[in-house]
Amino acid sequence: VFIIPTTVDTDKFRRIDTITAKDKICIGWTGSHTTIKHFHLAVPFLKELKKKYGDKIYFKVIGDGSLNIPELEVKAVKWSGETEVEDLLEIDIGIMPLPDDVWSKGKCGLKSLEYMSLGIPPVISPVGVNTEIVQDGIKGFLATTDKEWIDKISMLIESPELSKKIGELARQTADEKYSVKAQRGAYLKLLNDLIKE
């Protein structure tokens, strides 16, 4: 068995302009109709964050355009390959909550890699490959309990400098370890070795 990590096209998933301070901070999630149940794991701690920060924050979900959570006033948009990067670039903090189950342990961490490639600091569940992709407190945050989610997202909300630093390191990691170009040689070597055999 040969394992090559999931890759992201960092030439496509890149931030053209620099991140600037905004009046409102967007906490976002991207996914599909089949994984929207994972976003619902975040609702309790997102409600607490809304109580804490009020109009300073808002929430965006990419994937299920019909999602409606009145208490959070979620901005929900349907996923589109044509607008995916543009939609993601509105997000300042990317979240990836997951249950600690067998299915989730087999997931590839693509949400996190897309956030990272765009310089968006990720806050994710320490499930499966996520613990390899993100170094807690350096290239993103790992969170399990609601308190950890609230504390770590709060750190990013309250410190634009920390958010920028983590976003830059996250982008560097995505480019150096999880990009198409970084893993191209591994794919070619594997295929060439198989041909030789």
Phi, psi and chi 1 to 4 in degrees:
 res  aa     phi    psi   chi1   chi2   chi3   chi4
   1 VAL       -  131.5  174.4      -      -      -
   2 PHE  -116.3  130.5  -60.9   90.5      -      -
   3 ILE  -112.3  120.9  -61.9  175.1      -      -
   4 ILE  -118.5  127.3  -63.9  173.8      -      -
   5 PRO   -66.0  158.3   24.0  -32.7      -      -
   6 THR   -57.7  140.5  -65.0      -      -      -
   7 THR  -117.1  160.6   57.9      -      -      -
   8 VAL  -130.1  145.1   62.0      -      -      -
   9 ASP   -79.2   95.6 -176.3   -9.2      -      -
  10 THR   -73.4   -9.0   52.9      -      -      -
  11 ASP   -78.2  -32.8  -70.4  -27.1      -      -
  12 LYS   -84.1  -47.2  176.4 -175.9  175.5 -175.7
  13 PHE   -87.9   81.3  -75.1   80.3      -      -
  14 ARG  -146.9  153.7   66.1 -171.6  178.2   98.6
  15 ARG   -94.2  121.2 -173.5  175.2  -68.3  -83.4
  16 ILE   -80.1  -45.2  -63.0  169.6      -      -
  17 ASP   -94.7  165.9   56.9  -16.1      -      -
  18 THR   -82.8  155.8   55.7      -      -      -
  19 ILE   -75.9  127.6  -61.5  173.3      -      -
  20 THR  -116.4  155.2   54.8      -      -      -
  21 ALA   -63.5  139.2      -      -      -      -
  22 LYS  -124.5  159.0  -58.7 -169.1  -54.0 -172.7
  23 ASP   -67.4  -36.2  -68.1  -24.1      -      -
  24 LYS  -121.2  141.8  -68.8 -171.2  174.2 -173.3
  25 ILE  -105.1  130.6  -67.3  168.8      -      -
  26 CYS   -97.6  121.7  179.1      -      -      -
  27 ILE  -101.6  121.6  -61.0  168.1      -      -
  28 GLY  -130.8  163.1      -      -      -      -
  29 TRP  -141.2  142.9  177.8   92.5      -      -
  30 THR  -127.6  146.1 -177.1      -      -      -
  31 GLY   178.9 -152.9      -      -      -      -
  32 SER  -132.8  177.6   66.5      -      -      -
  33 HIS   -61.0  -31.3  -72.5  -76.9      -      -
  34 THR   -78.4  -20.9   58.8      -      -      -
  35 THR  -110.1    4.2   58.3      -      -      -
  36 ILE   -60.4  -24.5 -167.4   67.5      -      -
  37 LYS   -61.1  -28.3   59.0 -172.3  177.4 -174.2
  38 HIS   -70.8  -34.6  -63.2  154.7      -      -
  39 PHE   -61.3  -37.1  172.8   76.3      -      -
  40 HIS   -62.5  -21.3  -74.3  -76.4      -      -
  41 LEU   -63.8  -25.0  -63.2  171.9      -      -
  42 ALA   -84.4  -18.2      -      -      -      -
  43 VAL   -53.8  -45.4  170.6      -      -      -
  44 PRO   -58.9  -45.6  -26.0   36.2      -      -
  45 PHE   -77.8  -25.9   64.2   76.8      -      -
  46 LEU   -68.5  -34.8  -67.2  179.9      -      -
  47 LYS   -63.4  -40.0  -74.6 -179.0  179.2  177.4
  48 GLU   -66.2  -40.0  -69.2  -57.0  -47.9      -
  49 LEU   -64.6  -36.9  -75.0  164.4      -      -
  50 LYS   -65.4  -40.0 -172.9   64.9  176.6  172.4
  51 LYS   -62.5  -39.6  -74.0  179.4 -168.0  172.8
  52 LYS   -72.4  -40.9 -176.1  176.1 -179.3 -178.8
  53 TYR  -112.1  -11.2  -68.0  103.0      -      -
  54 GLY    56.5 -130.4      -      -      -      -
  55 ASP   -75.7   -0.5  -70.2  -21.1      -      -
  56 LYS   -71.8  -19.9 -174.8  175.1 -179.3  178.7
  57 ILE  -127.6  157.4   62.5  172.5      -      -
  58 TYR  -148.1  169.6   69.8  101.9      -      -
  59 PHE  -124.0  141.4  -51.0  101.8      -      -
  60 LYS  -131.0  134.9 -178.5  175.3 -174.6  176.6
  61 VAL  -121.9  125.6  166.8      -      -      -
  62 ILE  -106.9  122.3  -56.8  164.7      -      -
  63 GLY   142.0  -60.7      -      -      -      -
  64 ASP  -110.2   97.3 -177.2   -4.5      -      -
  65 GLY   -68.1  -12.9      -      -      -      -
  66 SER   -95.4   -0.6   65.4      -      -      -
  67 LEU   -59.0  133.8 -178.1   72.0      -      -
  68 ASN  -138.7  110.9 -179.0   27.1      -      -
  69 ILE  -126.2   92.0  -57.5  174.1      -      -
  70 PRO   -52.0  -39.9  -25.9   34.7      -      -
  71 GLU   -63.6  -25.8  -51.5   97.6  -56.6      -
  72 LEU  -102.9  -13.5  -64.8  179.3      -      -
  73 GLU    49.0   53.0  -61.3  175.7    5.8      -
  74 VAL   -66.8  133.2  173.3      -      -      -
  75 LYS   -85.7  104.7  179.2 -179.9 -179.9 -179.9
  76 ALA  -105.3  129.7      -      -      -      -
  77 VAL  -130.1  147.4  -62.6      -      -      -
  78 LYS   -73.4  140.1 -175.0  178.1  178.7 -178.8
  79 TRP   -67.9  138.9 -177.2   89.9      -      -
  80 SER  -145.0  132.0  162.1      -      -      -
  81 GLY   -61.5  -30.8      -      -      -      -
  82 GLU   -71.8  -33.2  -71.0   76.2   32.9      -
  83 THR  -113.4    7.8   62.6      -      -      -
  84 GLU   -55.4  -50.3 -178.5  178.9   18.2      -
  85 VAL   -64.0  -46.1  172.2      -      -      -
  86 GLU   -58.5  -42.6 -178.6 -175.6  -14.6      -
  87 ASP   -64.7  -41.7  -72.5  -26.4      -      -
  88 LEU   -67.0  -33.7  -76.1  165.3      -      -
  89 LEU   -65.7  -14.3  -76.6  170.8      -      -
  90 GLU   -73.4  -22.4 -176.9  178.9   -9.6      -
  91 ILE   -78.4  135.1  -63.6  171.9      -      -
  92 ASP   -99.8  -31.0  -61.3  -63.7      -      -
  93 ILE  -134.8  122.2  -59.8  166.4      -      -
  94 GLY  -100.6  132.9      -      -      -      -
  95 ILE  -114.7  150.2   61.6  169.8      -      -
  96 MET  -143.6   76.9 -176.2 -176.7 -179.5      -
  97 PRO   -77.8  137.8   26.7  -29.5      -      -
  98 LEU  -139.1  148.2  -72.6  172.8      -      -
  99 PRO   -76.4  152.3   28.2  -33.2      -      -
 100 ASP   -89.1   74.6 -169.4    1.6      -      -
 101 ASP  -126.9  174.2   58.1   22.7      -      -
 102 VAL   -60.8  -42.4  174.6      -      -      -
 103 TRP   -60.6  -48.4  174.3  -98.1      -      -
 104 SER   -66.5  -31.7  -63.1      -      -      -
 105 LYS   -65.2  -19.7  -74.2  176.1 -179.8  174.4
 106 GLY   -93.8    0.0      -      -      -      -
 107 LYS   -72.6  159.0  -69.9  179.8   69.9   63.5
 108 CYS   -98.5   -3.7   66.5      -      -      -
 109 GLY    78.5   20.7      -      -      -      -
 110 LEU   -61.2  -40.9 -177.7   59.9      -      -
 111 LYS   -53.1  -51.0  -79.7 -177.4 -173.0   59.2
 112 SER   -59.6  -43.2 -178.5      -      -      -
 113 LEU   -66.0  -35.5  -66.5  174.2      -      -
 114 GLU   -67.1  -45.1  -72.0 -178.7  -15.2      -
 115 TYR   -56.9  -50.6  -60.5  146.2      -      -
 116 MET   -60.8  -41.7  -67.4  167.7   71.4      -
 117 SER   -61.4  -29.7 -175.4      -      -      -
 118 LEU   -93.0    6.2  -68.0  166.9      -      -
 119 GLY    75.2   20.6      -      -      -      -
 120 ILE   -93.9  119.7  -59.6  166.1      -      -
 121 PRO   -62.9  126.7   18.8  -27.0      -      -
 122 PRO   -93.1  142.9   33.2  -32.6      -      -
 123 VAL  -122.4  115.6 -175.7      -      -      -
 124 ILE  -137.3  160.9   64.0  178.0      -      -
 125 SER   -74.6  138.9  -64.6      -      -      -
 126 PRO   -79.8   67.0   30.4  -33.4      -      -
 127 VAL  -122.3  131.1  175.6      -      -      -
 128 GLY    60.7 -135.1      -      -      -      -
 129 VAL   -68.5  -14.6   75.0      -      -      -
 130 ASN   -55.3  -33.8  -78.9   -2.9      -      -
 131 THR   -71.8  -17.7   57.7      -      -      -
 132 GLU   -88.4  -34.6  -63.1  172.6   29.5      -
 133 ILE   -72.6  -44.0  -65.7  172.7      -      -
 134 VAL  -110.8  127.0  166.7      -      -      -
 135 GLN   -91.3  116.3  -70.3  175.9  -84.3      -
 136 ASP   -56.8  124.2 -170.6   38.7      -      -
 137 GLY    83.3   -2.1      -      -      -      -
 138 ILE  -117.4  -55.2  -60.8  173.0      -      -
 139 LYS  -115.8   20.1  -61.1  169.7 -175.5  178.3
 140 GLY   147.6 -170.5      -      -      -      -
 141 PHE  -131.1  146.4  -74.4  108.8      -      -
 142 LEU  -106.3  136.2  -59.2  173.1      -      -
 143 ALA  -141.8  138.4      -      -      -      -
 144 THR  -115.3  -58.3  -57.2      -      -      -
 145 THR   -84.8  161.1   65.2      -      -      -
 146 ASP   -56.7  -38.9  -78.2    0.3      -      -
 147 LYS   -61.7  -42.7 -176.3  178.5 -173.9  -48.5
 148 GLU   -64.0  -42.4  -73.4  176.4  -12.8      -
 149 TRP   -59.8  -47.0  -77.8   97.1      -      -
 150 ILE   -64.1  -46.2  -67.9  164.8      -      -
 151 ASP   -63.3  -43.3  -70.9  -12.1      -      -
 152 LYS   -76.3  -38.3  -68.1  178.6  179.1 -175.1
 153 ILE   -67.0  -37.4  -67.7  173.1      -      -
 154 SER   -61.2  -39.0  -66.7      -      -      -
 155 MET   -59.0  -41.2  -71.8  170.0   65.3      -
 156 LEU   -72.4  -37.1  -66.7  168.4      -      -
 157 ILE   -63.1  -43.2  -68.4  170.7      -      -
 158 GLU   -83.8  -14.5  -66.6  172.9   15.0      -
 159 SER  -129.6   93.7  176.1      -      -      -
 160 PRO   -58.7  -31.2  -22.7   32.6      -      -
 161 GLU   -65.7  -44.7  -62.5   79.5   12.6      -
 162 LEU   -63.8  -43.9  175.8   65.3      -      -
 163 SER   -59.7  -43.2 -172.2      -      -      -
 164 LYS   -65.9  -44.4 -177.9  173.1 -175.5  -78.1
 165 LYS   -62.4  -47.2 -179.5 -179.3  175.7 -177.0
 166 ILE   -65.7  -39.6  -74.0 -179.8      -      -
 167 GLY   -60.6  -40.8      -      -      -      -
 168 GLU   -67.0  -42.8  -72.1  171.5   -9.7      -
 169 LEU   -67.7  -35.2  -73.4  171.1      -      -
 170 ALA   -64.6  -44.8      -      -      -      -
 171 ARG   -60.6  -44.4  164.5   64.8 -167.7 -169.4
 172 GLN   -60.0  -43.3 -177.6 -178.6  -19.1      -
 173 THR   -64.0  -44.9  -61.7      -      -      -
 174 ALA   -59.4  -42.7      -      -      -      -
 175 ASP   -68.6  -41.7 -155.7   39.8      -      -
 176 GLU   -82.7  -28.7  -68.0  176.1   -4.4      -
 177 LYS  -118.7  -28.0  -68.9 -177.2   66.8  177.8
 178 TYR  -123.2   16.4  -62.4   98.8      -      -
 179 SER   -90.8  160.7   65.1      -      -      -
 180 VAL   -57.2  -44.8  171.3      -      -      -
 181 LYS   -68.9  -32.6   58.9 -170.9  173.2 -171.3
 182 ALA   -69.1  -32.1      -      -      -      -
 183 GLN  -101.3   -1.4  -66.0  -62.8  -29.5      -
 184 ARG   -56.1  -45.5  179.1  173.7   48.7 -159.2
 185 GLY   -62.0  -36.7      -      -      -      -
 186 ALA   -65.9  -42.1      -      -      -      -
 187 TYR   -62.2  -48.1  -86.3  105.2      -      -
 188 LEU   -62.6  -42.8  -68.7  173.1      -      -
 189 LYS   -62.3  -44.7 -178.6 -179.3 -175.4  -51.2
 190 LEU   -60.0  -48.0  174.1   57.4      -      -
 191 LEU   -66.0  -41.8  -67.3  171.3      -      -
 192 ASN   -65.2  -39.1  -77.5  -32.0      -      -
 193 ASP   -64.1  -38.9  -72.2  -11.5      -      -
 194 LEU   -67.0  -38.1  -70.8  170.9      -      -
 195 ILE   -64.1  -42.2  -68.7  168.4      -      -
 196 LYS   -62.1  -37.6  -73.5  174.2 -172.0  172.9
 197 GLU   -67.0      -  -71.3  178.8   15.8      -
